Amino acid sequence: MRHIQQIIFALTATATLAFSGCQQVVKPAPTTPTQVPTDGSTQKPSNQFNLEGKIGVKTPKQSGSAFYTWSQNQQDFNIQLNGILGIGKTIIEGKSGEVTLNSSKTGLISAESPEELLEKATGWVAPITHIVDWVQGYPATENAQVAHDSAQRITQIVEDGWTVDFSYNNQATLPNKLILKQQLESGQENRITMVIQNR
């Protein structure tokens, strides 16, 4: 099980608990990727950090938001969300081989993989597996299409069917806001907005 998949699941599952049914996702057309720099100017991010902020999810059928705290220690994580879609407090934890979600509305749900748990909890199959790298301002794969600003900070990543736009506070090197967009066959989109207030 990939650690990156656990984290994006954790942030998204609770936000989509009230959503029902599957939505058809537009498969992106093949493109020529912009290669990730290999000259040492960009290093792979650490998987040990603490974040606090607000996350919002908007689909064609529903929207909601929550405040989150996210503690990441290599493969283990703990995410607490408060106030999303009237569900109240939700705790999502991940360790090697197990992901659990616990809230007063759903009770305890567990699975071996984040994708399995997301589908159990929401019916939503979402190929968003790279948020650990994205919140640190880095693409997750070598095939990502990447745009930079004049300070060489990443401003946009197109990867695995998602477009991620990054915003920064002044001269900060790490993003304080990410907007993740997934185009649907209906011409509409799924959108996740993540504001990072404290690192």
N, C-alpha and C positions, 0 to 999 in steps of 0.2 A: 504494500500500500504506500502510495506516495504522500509524503508529509504535506506538500503544497496543496494537494486536493483536500486534505483535512481542514485546512484553514479557510479556504474559500467556501467550503460547505458550511462551516460553522457560522460565518457571517451571513450567509444567504438563507440557510434553512429556516431560521426563525422568522426572517422577514417575509418568507413566502408560505408560512404555515396555513394561512387562510385561503391561499390560492387553490383552485381546483382545476383538474384536467391538464392535459399537455398542450403545448402550443407548437406550431410548426416553425422551425427556425430556418432562415434563409442560409443556405450553404454558400460561403464566400467563393467568388471566382478565383481561380489560381492567379497568383501575382508573383512578381519577382521580389523577393525579400531584400531589405536593406540589412547588410550584415552587421551584427553586433561588433563593436570595436574589439580587436584582439591585441592592441598595442600596449595593454596594461593600464590604459587611462581609466578604464571602468573595471571595477572588481566585483565579483559575485558577492551579493549581500550576505550578512550574517543571519542566522535563524534564531537569534536571541534578542528579544526586544519587548517593550511594553508600550501599548498605545491606548489612548482614550479619545473618544469623539462621538460622532453621530453618523448613523448609516440610514439611508432611505432607499426603498425599493419601489419602483413604479412599473406596472405592466399594463397592457390594455384593459385589464379587468379590475385592478385594485392597486392601491398604494398605501404605504405606511412607513414609519420611521421609528428608530430606537436609539438610545444612548448605549454605548458599548465600552467595556474595558477588555483588553486583549493582552494576555501575558503569554509570551512564546519562549520556550526554552528547548531549542533544537527540535526534536520530534514531538515533544509534549506541549500542549497548550490548554489554556482555560479562557473561555470567553463568556462574559456575562452581559446580557442585554436587558434593558429596562424600558418598558413603555411601548413596545411595538404592537400595533394593531389590537390594543386592548388585552393582550395576552398576559401582561405583567412581566415578572422577572423570569428569565430563561438562562440556564447554565448549560454551556456546551463544552465538553472536555474531550480531548484526544490524546491517546497514548498509542504506542505501536500495536497495531492489530485491532483497535477498538475505538469507536467514536460513540459518544452518548449525548443525548439531548434531554433535558429535564425541565418541564414547566408545569404550572398548575393546570393548564388547559390540556396538554398532551400526556402528562405523566412522563415516565422514563421510556425513551426509545433508544435502542442501541443497534449497532450494526458493525460489520467488519470493515466496511469502507464508507467514506463520505458520500459517494454516489448512491450507494444502497440506502443509506439513512435519509438522504435528501428525497429520494423517490418514495420511501416509506412515509415520510412526514408530509410531503406536499404533492406527490405525483408529478413533480417537475424534474425533468432530466436536463441538467445544465452543464455544458462542457467548460466550466470556468474553473480552471485548475491552477492558476498561477498567481494568486493574489499575494502570497508571501513575498515574492519578488517585486510585484508591482507596487506594494506599499513602501518599498524601499527604493523606488524609482529605477527599476531595472527590468528588462525583459526576461522571460522565463526560458525561452528557447532561442537557438541560433537562427530560426526561420522567421522571427518576428520582424515586422516592418516598423522601423523606429524613426521618429523625427526629433530633432534637437533644437534648442534655442541658441542664442549667441553665446551663452555661458556653457554650452555643451550639456545642459540638463535635458533629460528626455521630456518632451511635451506631448508626445502621442506614441502609443504602441498599438499595432493591429496584430492580433495573435489569436489563433484558434477560434475564429468566428466572433471575436470581441474587439471593439475599439475602445481604448482607454485613453482619456484626456487627463493630463496632469496640470495642477496649479501649484505655485510656490509662493511663500511669503518672502518678499524682498530678495535678498541674496542667499536664502536657504538652499542647501543642496539636496534636501529630501522634501518630497511633496507634502503639502498640507491638505490637498483635495484631489480625489480621483473620481472621474465619471466613467463608468463602464456601460457600454451600449451594445446590445445584441439585436440585430435586425431580424424581424419576423417575416414570414411569407406574405402576411396581410399588408405589408408596408408599414406596420407599426413596429414598436421596439420594446424590449425589456431594458430598464435602466436602473443601475445601482449607483447612488451617490455616496461617497464615503469621505467625511470630513475628519481629519486628524487634528485634534486640538492640543494634545500633549503627547510627547514621545518620551 
